[in-house]
Amino acid sequence: MCGRFVVARVGSELVSELSVDLVSDDLPQPSFNIAPTALAAIVLDSAKSDPPTRRLEPARWGLVPGWAKDLSVGARSFNARSETVAEKRTFAPAFAKRRAVVPATGYYEWKTTDDGKLPLFIHPAGGEPMLFAGLYEWWKDPQDAWVLSFTILTRDAVGDLGSIHHRMPVFLDSDHADAWLDTDIDAPHDVLEAALDDAPRVAESFAWHEVDRAVGNVRNDSPDLIEPV
């Protein structure tokens, strides 16, 4: 699963390889402990423009489908299992047409050991952005204000990451990210399969180290959280 992640840089610097056309003026500040229901920046292609406009927008982590009565649904839908995403009522409409890329510096995972659960920070060894496959939705609140929300896809962990946790995010390289964002694709299953097949190769370039248990408290948010202990 992916329950906490880090975005140490914001704006165009974060997604230079994704050819973003429009960067929102309201992006959240860098955060070293993003948890579900918090805001983060996502990349999406606006299908209503011709050609589609690729945008970097702030969104609430935890997908809120259009049929939801309130935002609380999002607290339970911050991850979507890739194996069932096309069938689940919460995610299927977004999977068909509203796919997003979630750029990050890295993410945290807790490894179960004889000494308890140890928090690890997992990140690309070269310092480049990590790209998660995501989905997004728009939801209108009772005051007629629109809320943009997202979820991160997960899959069975493979390779060395499998020794940390049995699930991992679906990672993308820049080529698969372009295809994932394409709103004209009629076969999203093919795009997902390609991303799933390539995710282990992308993950081969990752490194990780143990970090302070302070990351377990969402109130803690500082660069010190990603430092090795």
Wavefront OBJ file of the C-alpha trace (Angstrom):
o trace
v 0.000 0.000 0.000
v 0.969 3.641 -0.041
v -0.221 5.574 3.000
v 2.342 8.372 3.309
v 4.496 10.116 0.736
v 6.829 13.078 0.311
v 6.828 16.005 -2.093
v 9.964 18.059 -1.406
v 9.648 20.284 -4.498
v 6.637 21.940 -6.096
v 5.753 23.601 -9.389
v 7.198 22.920 -12.813
v 10.448 21.634 -11.302
v 8.488 18.674 -9.979
v 7.206 17.497 -13.359
v 9.601 18.904 -15.957
v 9.687 15.586 -17.830
v 5.892 15.466 -18.254
v 5.496 18.597 -20.436
v 2.919 20.270 -18.199
v 1.132 23.165 -19.932
v -0.437 24.843 -16.907
v 0.740 24.961 -13.289
v -1.854 26.013 -10.709
v -1.151 29.032 -8.532
v -2.611 27.194 -5.535
v -0.276 24.224 -5.208
v 0.359 23.054 -1.641
v 3.719 23.733 -0.068
v 6.384 21.011 0.065
v 5.517 18.335 2.603
v 7.532 15.495 4.078
v 4.566 13.629 5.546
v 1.542 13.686 3.237
v -1.285 11.545 4.623
v -4.740 10.657 3.265
v -7.182 13.615 3.068
v -4.256 16.057 2.712
v -3.640 18.080 -0.443
v -0.993 17.125 -3.004
v -0.240 18.069 -6.614
v -1.380 15.780 -9.431
v -0.966 15.871 -13.200
v -4.023 15.409 -15.393
v -5.032 16.017 -19.007
v -8.163 18.113 -19.386
v -10.267 16.275 -21.967
v -12.577 19.265 -22.417
v -9.921 21.303 -24.213
v -8.741 20.620 -27.745
v -5.982 19.623 -27.698
v -6.112 18.428 -24.067
v -4.308 20.717 -21.628
v -1.902 19.001 -19.264
v -2.235 20.579 -15.844
v -0.598 20.365 -12.426
v -3.386 20.867 -9.893
v -3.879 20.575 -6.122
v -6.096 17.654 -5.144
v -7.323 15.923 -1.996
v -5.780 12.512 -1.388
v -8.619 10.007 -1.199
v -10.872 9.689 -4.217
v -14.431 10.984 -3.735
v -16.749 9.649 -6.484
v -19.533 11.784 -7.859
v -22.230 9.725 -6.122
v -20.730 10.209 -2.641
v -22.863 12.028 -0.076
v -19.861 13.555 1.676
v -16.068 13.686 1.650
v -15.656 10.893 4.189
v -15.594 8.301 1.388
v -12.156 9.600 0.435
v -10.625 8.572 3.755
v -11.091 4.930 2.707
v -10.164 5.250 -0.981
v -6.652 6.701 -0.978
v -5.403 3.510 -2.662
v -7.011 1.499 -5.476
v -6.044 -2.099 -6.118
v -4.965 -2.453 -9.745
v -6.437 -5.964 -9.852
v -10.004 -4.722 -9.287
v -9.913 -1.037 -10.266
v -11.948 -1.593 -13.440
v -14.811 -3.286 -11.565
v -15.132 -1.256 -8.379
v -17.943 1.266 -8.406
v -15.755 3.855 -6.679
v -12.944 3.706 -9.227
v -14.209 2.314 -12.537
v -15.476 5.599 -14.088
v -12.214 7.371 -13.265
v -10.152 4.450 -14.566
v -11.923 4.731 -17.912
v -11.374 8.458 -18.481
v -9.824 10.316 -15.532
v -6.348 8.944 -14.992
v -3.716 11.019 -13.217
v -0.017 10.955 -12.432
v 1.010 11.690 -8.855
v 4.591 13.004 -8.707
v 6.535 12.542 -5.476
v 10.008 12.599 -4.014
v 9.417 9.209 -2.407
v 7.136 7.377 -0.016
v 7.200 5.693 3.384
v 6.560 2.056 4.120
v 6.616 0.207 7.424
v 8.518 -3.086 7.572
v 7.500 -5.637 10.190
v 10.530 -6.896 12.145
v 11.209 -8.620 15.472
v 11.731 -5.127 16.918
v 8.384 -3.845 15.693
v 7.447 -1.893 12.596
v 10.329 0.126 11.172
v 9.540 3.110 8.905
v 11.541 3.224 5.672
v 11.820 6.030 3.150
v 11.797 4.670 -0.431
v 12.963 6.953 -3.242
v 14.683 7.012 -6.650
v 18.412 6.677 -6.033
v 19.222 9.431 -8.541
v 16.936 12.011 -6.976
v 14.538 12.216 -9.922
v 10.783 12.407 -9.221
v 8.865 9.223 -8.477
v 5.674 8.907 -10.541
v 2.625 7.013 -9.264
v -0.285 5.901 -11.438
v -3.414 7.553 -10.075
v -7.044 8.374 -10.797
v -8.958 11.576 -10.152
v -12.555 12.691 -9.701
v -14.515 15.916 -9.314
v -17.130 16.074 -6.560
v -19.551 18.919 -5.869
v -20.147 19.786 -2.219
v -23.484 21.056 -0.813
v -22.340 24.654 -1.407
v -21.802 23.867 -5.110
v -18.011 24.069 -4.772
v -16.009 21.510 -6.744
v -13.485 19.280 -4.958
v -10.730 17.539 -6.931
v -9.562 14.275 -5.365
v -7.296 11.374 -6.301
v -6.198 7.865 -5.455
v -2.918 5.967 -6.003
v -2.978 2.534 -7.647
v -1.213 -0.378 -5.964
v -0.117 -3.865 -6.999
v 1.648 -6.895 -5.537
v 5.163 -5.961 -4.517
v 7.968 -7.577 -6.490
v 11.731 -7.767 -6.272
v 13.471 -6.272 -3.260
v 10.453 -4.132 -2.397
v 8.597 -7.350 -1.660
v 10.830 -7.832 1.385
v 9.436 -4.608 2.854
v 5.695 -4.931 2.237
v 3.448 -7.189 0.164
v 1.978 -4.229 -1.790
v 3.576 -1.321 -3.613
v 2.363 1.609 -5.734
v 2.134 1.258 -9.510
v 5.217 3.183 -10.631
v 5.485 4.897 -14.018
v 8.353 6.104 -16.144
v 7.802 9.206 -18.296
v 6.730 7.210 -21.382
v 4.126 5.194 -19.527
v 3.010 8.357 -17.718
v 2.221 9.979 -21.080
v 0.161 6.986 -22.134
v -1.553 6.778 -18.750
v -2.698 10.407 -19.038
v -3.997 10.075 -22.611
v -7.754 10.745 -22.534
v -8.265 9.380 -26.068
v -7.218 5.825 -25.240
v -10.155 3.416 -25.525
v -8.377 0.481 -23.880
v -7.182 1.602 -20.432
v -6.622 -2.047 -19.486
v -3.783 -2.219 -22.019
v -2.180 0.914 -20.573
v -2.482 -0.482 -17.066
v -0.980 -3.832 -18.084
v 1.972 -2.061 -19.694
v 2.521 -0.026 -16.533
v 2.254 -3.110 -14.322
v 4.744 -4.977 -16.483
v 7.234 -2.106 -16.343
v 6.841 -1.172 -12.670
v 9.431 -3.730 -11.454
v 12.037 -2.272 -13.819
v 11.297 1.250 -12.594
v 11.596 0.086 -8.986
v 15.071 -1.364 -9.605
v 16.488 2.165 -9.421
v 15.019 2.832 -5.955
v 16.915 3.042 -2.694
v 15.632 3.104 0.873
v 16.736 3.639 4.443
v 15.254 3.593 7.918
v 13.878 6.889 9.213
v 12.710 8.189 12.575
v 9.467 6.798 14.000
v 8.284 10.400 14.267
v 6.949 10.005 10.723
v 4.119 7.965 12.210
v 2.575 11.168 13.586
v 0.949 13.192 10.799
v 1.581 16.395 12.773
v 5.297 15.991 12.151
v 6.376 17.500 8.845
v 9.991 18.509 8.324
v 12.949 17.553 6.091
v 14.430 15.686 9.060
v 11.823 12.960 8.560
v 13.545 11.582 5.452
v 17.030 11.580 6.980
v 18.565 8.159 7.782
v 18.698 7.032 11.407
l 1 2 3 4 5 6 7 8 9 10 11 12 13 14 15 16 17 18 19 20 21 22 23 24 25 26 27 28 29 30 31 32 33 34 35 36 37 38 39 40 41 42 43 44 45 46 47 48 49 50 51 52 53 54 55 56 57 58 59 60 61 62 63 64 65 66 67 68 69 70 71 72 73 74 75 76 77 78 79 80 81 82 83 84 85 86 87 88 89 90 91 92 93 94 95 96 97 98 99 100 101 102 103 104 105 106 107 108 109 110 111 112 113 114 115 116 117 118 119 120 121 122 123 124 125 126 127 128 129 130 131 132 133 134 135 136 137 138 139 140 141 142 143 144 145 146 147 148 149 150 151 152 153 154 155 156 157 158 159 160 161 162 163 164 165 166 167 168 169 170 171 172 173 174 175 176 177 178 179 180 181 182 183 184 185 186 187 188 189 190 191 192 193 194 195 196 197 198 199 200 201 202 203 204 205 206 207 208 209 210 211 212 213 214 215 216 217 218 219 220 221 222 223 224 225 226 227 228 229
